[in-house]
Amino acid sequence: MQAVAKGMKDEDITALAKHFSEQKARVVATGPVDKALTARGAQIAAKTHCGQCHLPNFEGRAQMPRIAGQREDYMYDTMLAYREGKRSGADTTMTEVLYGMSDADIRALAHFLARRE
């Protein structure tokens, strides 16, 4: 986003934010639902309290992004980056939550979240 927003006026950024905030969220997950993976992801989300910051339905709020319905590959890659300390400009909470989590568990969590509405 930095490359796109560089040089934009504050009014333009505010207008873009308003436009996107008014859009209806939609699930973009592709591929079949793996029931076992979804169940494991739900367990992990409950155990790690994802719903405390991102709200119980994962719609996000204030500075906490919506994670429901995000692309599964994006969620997976982003969570790996948090776990490895390679995601910059963010609170350390995500790094703490994902520290030590296996790739398989992150995959399950991404699968679960990508299919939430």
C-alpha positions in Angstrom: 0.0 0.0 0.0 2.9 2.4 0.7 3.8 2.5 -3.0 0.2 3.1 -4.0 -0.5 5.7 -1.3 2.7 7.6 -1.6 2.0 11.2 -2.5 -1.8 10.9 -1.9 -3.5 13.8 -0.2 -5.1 13.1 3.2 -8.5 13.8 1.7 -8.0 11.2 -1.0 -6.9 8.6 1.6 -10.0 9.4 3.7 -12.2 9.1 0.6 -10.7 5.7 -0.3 -11.1 4.4 3.3 -14.7 5.5 3.3 -15.4 3.8 0.0 -13.9 0.5 1.1 -15.5 0.6 4.5 -18.9 0.8 2.9 -18.3 -2.4 0.8 -20.0 -5.6 1.8 -17.5 -8.2 2.9 -17.5 -11.5 0.9 -15.8 -14.8 1.3 -13.3 -15.4 -1.5 -12.2 -18.9 -0.5 -11.7 -21.3 -3.3 -11.6 -25.1 -3.3 -13.5 -27.6 -1.2 -14.0 -27.3 2.5 -11.9 -29.8 4.4 -14.1 -30.5 7.5 -11.2 -31.9 9.6 -9.0 -28.9 8.8 -11.9 -26.5 9.5 -12.5 -28.2 12.8 -8.8 -28.0 13.8 -8.7 -24.4 12.7 -11.7 -23.6 14.9 -10.1 -25.2 17.9 -6.9 -23.2 17.3 -8.8 -20.0 16.9 -10.6 -20.7 20.2 -7.5 -21.7 22.1 -5.5 -18.7 20.9 -8.4 -16.3 21.5 -8.5 -14.8 18.0 -12.0 -13.6 18.7 -10.8 -11.3 21.5 -9.1 -8.8 19.2 -10.7 -9.6 15.9 -14.2 -10.1 17.5 -16.0 -13.4 17.8 -17.1 -13.5 14.2 -13.6 -12.3 13.1 -15.0 -9.1 11.4 -12.3 -6.9 13.0 -12.7 -3.5 14.6 -10.8 -0.3 14.9 -7.2 -1.2 14.3 -7.8 -4.9 14.2 -8.3 -6.1 10.6 -11.1 -8.3 9.4 -9.7 -11.9 9.1 -13.0 -13.6 8.2 -13.1 -14.5 4.5 -9.6 -13.4 3.7 -7.8 -15.4 1.0 -6.4 -18.6 2.5 -3.0 -18.3 0.9 -2.7 -14.7 2.1 -3.7 -15.7 5.7 -1.2 -18.6 5.7 1.7 -16.5 4.4 0.9 -13.6 6.7 0.7 -15.8 9.8 4.0 -17.5 8.9 5.6 -14.0 8.5 4.3 -13.0 12.0 5.6 -16.3 13.5 9.0 -15.7 12.0 9.1 -12.1 13.0 9.3 -10.9 9.4 6.0 -8.9 9.4 6.9 -5.3 10.2 4.7 -2.4 11.3 2.5 -4.4 13.5 1.9 -5.1 17.2 3.9 -7.9 18.6 0.8 -9.7 19.8 0.4 -11.7 16.6 4.1 -12.8 16.8 3.5 -14.0 20.4 0.3 -15.8 19.5 1.9 -17.7 16.6 5.3 -18.3 18.1 6.0 -22.0 18.1 2.8 -22.9 16.1 3.4 -25.6 13.5 3.0 -24.9 9.8 0.2 -27.5 9.9 -1.7 -25.6 12.6 -1.3 -22.3 10.8 -2.6 -24.0 7.6 -5.7 -25.2 9.5 -6.3 -21.8 11.0 -6.0 -20.1 7.6 -8.4 -22.7 6.1 -10.9 -22.1 8.9 -10.7 -18.2 8.8 -10.9 -18.1 5.0 -14.3 -19.7 5.1 -15.9 -17.5 7.7 -18.4 -15.0 6.5 
